[in-house]
Amino acid sequence: MGTRYSAVFFAGAGIDASAVGAALFAAVDKVDRQMSTWKSDSDLSRLNAAPAQQWIALPGELMAVLDAALRVGVQSHGAFDIGVGDLVDAWGFGPAGPVPDESRIGALKQRVRRSASDILEIDQVQKRARKSAPIALDLSGIAKGYGVDALASCLDGLGITRYLVGIDGEMRARGHKPDGRAWAIAIEKPVAGVREAMGVMELADAAIATSGNYRHRVELAGTQHAHTMNPLDGQPASNRLASVTVVMPSCMLADAWATALLVLGETAGVELAQRHGMNALFVLHDGDGLRQISIVDGQREP
């Protein structure tokens, strides 16, 4: 996935750490082999390359992520959409390379966009999917979170019940440390070129994911553009939000919803988080500084 994963866990004496490490690697490697857009032989790439109207058999893990992605897409009113692979590539954030393609960007602006939920049909019973029209699917906004859930499931299967696992900034915790304390998760200050904590959140039996516009950027015509695509207008997301952090039981869903809320912005995003009873932290640019909006169980904190 172009990044690193980690696992901190407490287990009984005699645990084979090498075997645990091998199992963890196998878990994330399976996700990468199925869902990467950077691997031409991944299952997702195979689906992208398939002709329209042809059913493609897919592994259960990928089917689960596609199903969840389509549901979040509908629930977020299109703010989360996995059918933005063409935009990701054109703007220089995909396998095509790190330089924006102005001619391709211009052509995409003229195209009427259809969402993945309009084009992709999935059959969970027979584990297959088909497209009604060509579409470039990109799971960057949800697959990493699923990978974290896969790490957690791996440790659960090994009988390990106290752990913190993560891929980049997406984390999932179970249980507490031996001294009874919850896991401490640093929330990064969303400022370009700065790597420092803005605050700390305690986590137990939950997952956390953050989406932001401050780290991965490209420049076009003298203007900086963030890597998160807004499927509603076919452009990189642009609003006052610097980052959105979401806490949920599933890291896959936290990952997707953090992306959706970042796209929606500080007004529509906050309102949607409240309607869905979410736990979310919005950090927005306010003059020369940053301001926070905290939503706890759907209620806005003063």
LOROZA-449630 format. One record per residue (C-alpha): residue number from 1; chain; residue in one letter; z, y, x. Coordinates in steps of 0.2 Angstrom, whole numbers, padded with zeros to 4 digits, always signed. Layout:
% LOROZA-449630
+-----+--------+--------+-------+-------+-------+
: num : chaine : residu :    up : north :  east :
+-----+--------+--------+-------+-------+-------+
: NUM :      A :      a :     Z :     Y :     X :
...
+-----+--------+--------+-------+-------+-------+
//
This chain:
% LOROZA-449630
+-----+--------+--------+-------+-------+-------+
: num : chaine : residu :    up : north :  east :
+-----+--------+--------+-------+-------+-------+
:   1 :      A :      m : +0000 : +0000 : +0000 :
:   2 :      A :      g : -0001 : +0011 : +0015 :
:   3 :      A :      t : +0018 : +0013 : +0017 :
:   4 :      A :      r : +0033 : +0004 : +0021 :
:   5 :      A :      y : +0045 : -0006 : +0010 :
:   6 :      A :      s : +0064 : -0009 : +0013 :
:   7 :      A :      a : +0078 : -0020 : +0006 :
:   8 :      A :      v : +0097 : -0018 : +0009 :
:   9 :      A :      f : +0107 : -0032 : +0002 :
:  10 :      A :      f : +0124 : -0041 : +0003 :
:  11 :      A :      a : +0124 : -0060 : +0002 :
:  12 :      A :      g : +0136 : -0074 : +0007 :
:  13 :      A :      a : +0138 : -0081 : +0024 :
:  14 :      A :      g : +0125 : -0093 : +0029 :
:  15 :      A :      i : +0110 : -0084 : +0021 :
:  16 :      A :      d : +0094 : -0086 : +0030 :
:  17 :      A :      a : +0089 : -0068 : +0033 :
:  18 :      A :      s : +0072 : -0073 : +0040 :
:  19 :      A :      a : +0068 : -0083 : +0024 :
:  20 :      A :      v : +0073 : -0069 : +0013 :
:  21 :      A :      g : +0062 : -0057 : +0024 :
:  22 :      A :      a : +0047 : -0069 : +0022 :
:  23 :      A :      a : +0050 : -0070 : +0003 :
:  24 :      A :      l : +0051 : -0051 : +0001 :
:  25 :      A :      f : +0035 : -0049 : +0011 :
:  26 :      A :      a : +0026 : -0062 : +0000 :
:  27 :      A :      a : +0031 : -0053 : -0015 :
:  28 :      A :      v : +0024 : -0036 : -0010 :
:  29 :      A :      d : +0009 : -0044 : -0002 :
:  30 :      A :      k : +0004 : -0052 : -0018 :
:  31 :      A :      v : +0005 : -0035 : -0027 :
:  32 :      A :      d : -0006 : -0027 : -0013 :
:  33 :      A :      r : -0019 : -0041 : -0014 :
:  34 :      A :      q : -0020 : -0039 : -0033 :
:  35 :      A :      m : -0019 : -0021 : -0036 :
:  36 :      A :      s : -0026 : -0011 : -0021 :
:  37 :      A :      t : -0041 : +0000 : -0022 :
:  38 :      A :      w : -0042 : +0000 : -0003 :
:  39 :      A :      k : -0046 : -0019 : -0003 :
:  40 :      A :      s : -0063 : -0023 : -0009 :
:  41 :      A :      d : -0058 : -0041 : -0013 :
:  42 :      A :      s : -0042 : -0037 : -0023 :
:  43 :      A :      d : -0042 : -0042 : -0041 :
:  44 :      A :      l : -0042 : -0024 : -0047 :
:  45 :      A :      s : -0058 : -0020 : -0036 :
:  46 :      A :      r : -0066 : -0036 : -0044 :
:  47 :      A :      l : -0062 : -0029 : -0061 :
:  48 :      A :      n : -0069 : -0012 : -0056 :
:  49 :      A :      a : -0085 : -0019 : -0049 :
:  50 :      A :      a : -0088 : -0031 : -0064 :
:  51 :      A :      p : -0102 : -0026 : -0077 :
:  52 :      A :      a : -0097 : -0019 : -0094 :
:  53 :      A :      q : -0093 : -0031 : -0108 :
:  54 :      A :      q : -0090 : -0046 : -0096 :
:  55 :      A :      w : -0073 : -0054 : -0097 :
:  56 :      A :      i : -0064 : -0055 : -0080 :
:  57 :      A :      a : -0050 : -0068 : -0077 :
:  58 :      A :      l : -0035 : -0059 : -0069 :
:  59 :      A :      p : -0018 : -0065 : -0063 :
:  60 :      A :      g : -0003 : -0062 : -0074 :
:  61 :      A :      e : +0005 : -0049 : -0063 :
:  62 :      A :      l : -0010 : -0038 : -0064 :
:  63 :      A :      m : -0011 : -0041 : -0082 :
:  64 :      A :      a : +0007 : -0035 : -0085 :
:  65 :      A :      v : +0004 : -0019 : -0075 :
:  66 :      A :      l : -0013 : -0015 : -0085 :
:  67 :      A :      d : -0004 : -0018 : -0101 :
:  68 :      A :      a : +0011 : -0006 : -0096 :
:  69 :      A :      a : -0001 : +0007 : -0090 :
:  70 :      A :      l : -0011 : +0008 : -0106 :
:  71 :      A :      r : +0005 : +0009 : -0116 :
:  72 :      A :      v : +0012 : +0023 : -0106 :
:  73 :      A :      g : -0005 : +0031 : -0107 :
:  74 :      A :      v : -0004 : +0031 : -0126 :
:  75 :      A :      q : +0014 : +0037 : -0127 :
:  76 :      A :      s : +0011 : +0051 : -0115 :
:  77 :      A :      h : -0004 : +0057 : -0125 :
:  78 :      A :      g : -0016 : +0054 : -0110 :
:  79 :      A :      a : -0006 : +0062 : -0097 :
:  80 :      A :      f : -0005 : +0045 : -0088 :
:  81 :      A :      d : -0022 : +0037 : -0086 :
:  82 :      A :      i : -0027 : +0024 : -0074 :
:  83 :      A :      g : -0045 : +0028 : -0076 :
:  84 :      A :      v : -0045 : +0042 : -0064 :
:  85 :      A :      g : -0051 : +0032 : -0049 :
:  86 :      A :      d : -0067 : +0042 : -0048 :
:  87 :      A :      l : -0057 : +0058 : -0047 :
:  88 :      A :      v : -0046 : +0051 : -0034 :
:  89 :      A :      d : -0060 : +0047 : -0023 :
:  90 :      A :      a : -0070 : +0063 : -0026 :
:  91 :      A :      w : -0055 : +0074 : -0021 :
:  92 :      A :      g : -0052 : +0064 : -0005 :
:  93 :      A :      f : -0037 : +0054 : -0009 :
:  94 :      A :      g : -0045 : +0037 : -0010 :
:  95 :      A :      p : -0054 : +0024 : +0000 :
:  96 :      A :      a : -0069 : +0035 : +0002 :
:  97 :      A :      g : -0060 : +0046 : +0014 :
:  98 :      A :      p : -0049 : +0062 : +0016 :
:  99 :      A :      v : -0062 : +0075 : +0013 :
: 100 :      A :      p : -0066 : +0082 : -0004 :
: 101 :      A :      d : -0084 : +0079 : -0010 :
: 102 :      A :      e : -0089 : +0096 : -0018 :
: 103 :      A :      s : -0105 : +0089 : -0026 :
: 104 :      A :      r : -0096 : +0074 : -0033 :
: 105 :      A :      i : -0082 : +0085 : -0040 :
: 106 :      A :      g : -0095 : +0096 : -0048 :
: 107 :      A :      a : -0104 : +0082 : -0056 :
: 108 :      A :      l : -0087 : +0075 : -0063 :
: 109 :      A :      k : -0083 : +0091 : -0071 :
: 110 :      A :      q : -0099 : +0090 : -0082 :
: 111 :      A :      r : -0095 : +0072 : -0087 :
: 112 :      A :      v : -0086 : +0069 : -0104 :
: 113 :      A :      r : -0071 : +0058 : -0099 :
: 114 :      A :      r : -0064 : +0043 : -0108 :
: 115 :      A :      s : -0047 : +0036 : -0105 :
: 116 :      A :      a : -0044 : +0019 : -0099 :
: 117 :      A :      s : -0036 : +0015 : -0116 :
: 118 :      A :      d : -0053 : +0018 : -0124 :
: 119 :      A :      i : -0063 : +0008 : -0112 :
: 120 :      A :      l : -0052 : -0006 : -0106 :
: 121 :      A :      e : -0048 : -0021 : -0117 :
: 122 :      A :      i : -0035 : -0034 : -0111 :
: 123 :      A :      d : -0032 : -0052 : -0118 :
: 124 :      A :      q : -0014 : -0057 : -0113 :
: 125 :      A :      v : -0016 : -0074 : -0120 :
: 126 :      A :      q : -0030 : -0079 : -0109 :
: 127 :      A :      k : -0026 : -0067 : -0095 :
: 128 :      A :      r : -0042 : -0058 : -0094 :
: 129 :      A :      a : -0049 : -0040 : -0096 :
: 130 :      A :      r : -0066 : -0032 : -0100 :
: 131 :      A :      k : -0073 : -0014 : -0100 :
: 132 :      A :      s : -0084 : -0007 : -0113 :
: 133 :      A :      a : -0091 : +0005 : -0101 :
: 134 :      A :      p : -0090 : +0008 : -0082 :
: 135 :      A :      i : -0073 : +0015 : -0076 :
: 136 :      A :      a : -0064 : +0016 : -0060 :
: 137 :      A :      l : -0047 : +0010 : -0062 :
: 138 :      A :      d : -0033 : +0016 : -0050 :
: 139 :      A :      l : -0015 : +0010 : -0051 :
: 140 :      A :      s : -0008 : +0021 : -0038 :
: 141 :      A :      g : +0004 : +0029 : -0051 :
: 142 :      A :      i : +0012 : +0012 : -0057 :
: 143 :      A :      a : +0008 : -0002 : -0044 :
: 144 :      A :      k : +0021 : +0004 : -0031 :
: 145 :      A :      g : +0035 : +0004 : -0045 :
: 146 :      A :      y : +0029 : -0013 : -0050 :
: 147 :      A :      g : +0030 : -0019 : -0031 :
: 148 :      A :      v : +0048 : -0013 : -0031 :
: 149 :      A :      d : +0052 : -0023 : -0047 :
: 150 :      A :      a : +0044 : -0038 : -0038 :
: 151 :      A :      l : +0056 : -0035 : -0023 :
: 152 :      A :      a : +0071 : -0035 : -0035 :
: 153 :      A :      s : +0065 : -0051 : -0044 :
: 154 :      A :      c : +0063 : -0059 : -0027 :
: 155 :      A :      l : +0081 : -0056 : -0023 :
: 156 :      A :      d : +0087 : -0061 : -0040 :
: 157 :      A :      g : +0078 : -0077 : -0038 :
: 158 :      A :      l : +0087 : -0080 : -0022 :
: 159 :      A :      g : +0104 : -0077 : -0030 :
: 160 :      A :      i : +0107 : -0061 : -0022 :
: 161 :      A :      t : +0115 : -0049 : -0034 :
: 162 :      A :      r : +0120 : -0033 : -0023 :
: 163 :      A :      y : +0105 : -0024 : -0016 :
: 164 :      A :      l : +0094 : -0009 : -0015 :
: 165 :      A :      v : +0075 : -0011 : -0013 :
: 166 :      A :      g : +0062 : +0002 : -0011 :
: 167 :      A :      i : +0044 : +0006 : -0007 :
: 168 :      A :      d : +0042 : +0024 : -0001 :
: 169 :      A :      g : +0052 : +0035 : -0013 :
: 170 :      A :      e : +0053 : +0022 : -0027 :
: 171 :      A :      m : +0069 : +0012 : -0028 :
: 172 :      A :      r : +0079 : -0001 : -0038 :
: 173 :      A :      a : +0097 : -0005 : -0036 :
: 174 :      A :      r : +0107 : -0020 : -0043 :
: 175 :      A :      g : +0126 : -0021 : -0043 :
: 176 :      A :      h : +0137 : -0011 : -0031 :
: 177 :      A :      k : +0142 : -0011 : -0013 :
: 178 :      A :      p : +0156 : -0023 : -0008 :
: 179 :      A :      d : +0168 : -0008 : -0008 :
: 180 :      A :      g : +0164 : -0005 : -0027 :
: 181 :      A :      r : +0153 : +0011 : -0024 :
: 182 :      A :      a : +0136 : +0013 : -0032 :
: 183 :      A :      w : +0121 : +0015 : -0021 :
: 184 :      A :      a : +0118 : +0033 : -0015 :
: 185 :      A :      i : +0100 : +0039 : -0017 :
: 186 :      A :      a : +0094 : +0055 : -0009 :
: 187 :      A :      i : +0083 : +0066 : -0019 :
: 188 :      A :      e : +0070 : +0074 : -0007 :
: 189 :      A :      k : +0068 : +0093 : -0007 :
: 190 :      A :      p : +0051 : +0095 : -0014 :
: 191 :      A :      v : +0044 : +0107 : +0000 :
: 192 :      A :      a : +0029 : +0104 : +0010 :
: 193 :      A :      g : +0032 : +0100 : +0028 :
: 194 :      A :      v : +0051 : +0098 : +0025 :
: 195 :      A :      r : +0060 : +0081 : +0025 :
: 196 :      A :      e : +0078 : +0085 : +0019 :
: 197 :      A :      a : +0089 : +0080 : +0004 :
: 198 :      A :      m : +0090 : +0092 : -0010 :
: 199 :      A :      g : +0104 : +0081 : -0018 :
: 200 :      A :      v : +0111 : +0063 : -0020 :
: 201 :      A :      m : +0111 : +0052 : -0035 :
: 202 :      A :      e : +0121 : +0037 : -0038 :
: 203 :      A :      l : +0112 : +0021 : -0044 :
: 204 :      A :      a : +0118 : +0005 : -0051 :
: 205 :      A :      d : +0108 : -0008 : -0060 :
: 206 :      A :      a : +0093 : +0005 : -0062 :
: 207 :      A :      a : +0077 : +0011 : -0054 :
: 208 :      A :      i : +0072 : +0028 : -0049 :
: 209 :      A :      a : +0055 : +0035 : -0045 :
: 210 :      A :      t : +0049 : +0052 : -0040 :
: 211 :      A :      s : +0032 : +0061 : -0042 :
: 212 :      A :      g : +0028 : +0077 : -0033 :
: 213 :      A :      n : +0014 : +0089 : -0028 :
: 214 :      A :      y : +0021 : +0094 : -0011 :
: 215 :      A :      r : +0017 : +0080 : +0002 :
: 216 :      A :      h : -0001 : +0073 : -0001 :
: 217 :      A :      r : -0013 : +0088 : -0002 :
: 218 :      A :      v : -0031 : +0093 : +0003 :
: 219 :      A :      e : -0039 : +0110 : +0005 :
: 220 :      A :      l : -0055 : +0115 : -0004 :
: 221 :      A :      a : -0062 : +0133 : -0004 :
: 222 :      A :      g : -0046 : +0139 : +0004 :
: 223 :      A :      t : -0035 : +0132 : -0010 :
: 224 :      A :      q : -0022 : +0118 : -0008 :
: 225 :      A :      h : -0024 : +0104 : -0021 :
: 226 :      A :      a : -0011 : +0090 : -0024 :
: 227 :      A :      h : -0015 : +0071 : -0025 :
: 228 :      A :      t : -0009 : +0069 : -0043 :
: 229 :      A :      m : -0024 : +0069 : -0055 :
: 230 :      A :      n : -0023 : +0077 : -0072 :
: 231 :      A :      p : -0034 : +0066 : -0083 :
: 232 :      A :      l : -0033 : +0079 : -0097 :
: 233 :      A :      d : -0044 : +0091 : -0088 :
: 234 :      A :      g : -0051 : +0080 : -0074 :
: 235 :      A :      q : -0043 : +0091 : -0060 :
: 236 :      A :      p : -0028 : +0089 : -0048 :
: 237 :      A :      a : -0012 : +0093 : -0058 :
: 238 :      A :      s : -0008 : +0111 : -0056 :
: 239 :      A :      n : +0008 : +0119 : -0064 :
: 240 :      A :      r : +0025 : +0125 : -0059 :
: 241 :      A :      l : +0033 : +0108 : -0056 :
: 242 :      A :      a : +0036 : +0103 : -0038 :
: 243 :      A :      s : +0043 : +0086 : -0043 :
: 244 :      A :      v : +0049 : +0075 : -0057 :
: 245 :      A :      t : +0062 : +0061 : -0054 :
: 246 :      A :      v : +0064 : +0047 : -0068 :
: 247 :      A :      v : +0078 : +0034 : -0069 :
: 248 :      A :      m : +0074 : +0019 : -0080 :
: 249 :      A :      p : +0078 : +0000 : -0079 :
: 250 :      A :      s : +0060 : -0004 : -0073 :
: 251 :      A :      c : +0054 : +0005 : -0058 :
: 252 :      A :      m : +0036 : +0001 : -0064 :
: 253 :      A :      l : +0039 : +0012 : -0079 :
: 254 :      A :      a : +0049 : +0025 : -0070 :
: 255 :      A :      d : +0034 : +0027 : -0058 :
: 256 :      A :      a : +0022 : +0029 : -0072 :
: 257 :      A :      w : +0032 : +0041 : -0082 :
: 258 :      A :      a : +0036 : +0052 : -0067 :
: 259 :      A :      t : +0018 : +0054 : -0065 :
: 260 :      A :      a : +0015 : +0058 : -0083 :
: 261 :      A :      l : +0029 : +0071 : -0084 :
: 262 :      A :      l : +0023 : +0079 : -0068 :
: 263 :      A :      v : +0005 : +0081 : -0076 :
: 264 :      A :      l : +0012 : +0088 : -0092 :
: 265 :      A :      g : +0022 : +0102 : -0083 :
: 266 :      A :      e : +0039 : +0110 : -0086 :
: 267 :      A :      t : +0037 : +0113 : -0105 :
: 268 :      A :      a : +0027 : +0098 : -0112 :
: 269 :      A :      g : +0035 : +0086 : -0099 :
: 270 :      A :      v : +0053 : +0091 : -0103 :
: 271 :      A :      e : +0050 : +0090 : -0122 :
: 272 :      A :      l : +0042 : +0073 : -0120 :
: 273 :      A :      a : +0056 : +0067 : -0110 :
: 274 :      A :      q : +0069 : +0073 : -0123 :
: 275 :      A :      r : +0059 : +0064 : -0137 :
: 276 :      A :      h : +0059 : +0048 : -0128 :
: 277 :      A :      g : +0078 : +0049 : -0123 :
: 278 :      A :      m : +0074 : +0048 : -0105 :
: 279 :      A :      n : +0084 : +0052 : -0089 :
: 280 :      A :      a : +0074 : +0064 : -0079 :
: 281 :      A :      l : +0076 : +0078 : -0066 :
: 282 :      A :      f : +0062 : +0091 : -0066 :
: 283 :      A :      v : +0061 : +0103 : -0050 :
: 284 :      A :      l : +0050 : +0118 : -0053 :
: 285 :      A :      h : +0045 : +0133 : -0042 :
: 286 :      A :      d : +0054 : +0148 : -0048 :
: 287 :      A :      g : +0049 : +0164 : -0038 :
: 288 :      A :      d : +0053 : +0160 : -0020 :
: 289 :      A :      g : +0065 : +0146 : -0024 :
: 290 :      A :      l : +0067 : +0130 : -0034 :
: 291 :      A :      r : +0075 : +0127 : -0051 :
: 292 :      A :      q : +0081 : +0111 : -0059 :
: 293 :      A :      i : +0080 : +0105 : -0077 :
: 294 :      A :      s : +0091 : +0089 : -0080 :
: 295 :      A :      i : +0088 : +0078 : -0095 :
: 296 :      A :      v : +0101 : +0065 : -0098 :
: 297 :      A :      d : +0098 : +0052 : -0111 :
: 298 :      A :      g : +0086 : +0064 : -0119 :
: 299 :      A :      q : +0098 : +0079 : -0119 :
: 300 :      A :      r : +0095 : +0094 : -0108 :
: 301 :      A :      e : +0110 : +0098 : -0097 :
: 302 :      A :      p : +0115 : +0116 : -0096 :
+-----+--------+--------+-------+-------+-------+
//
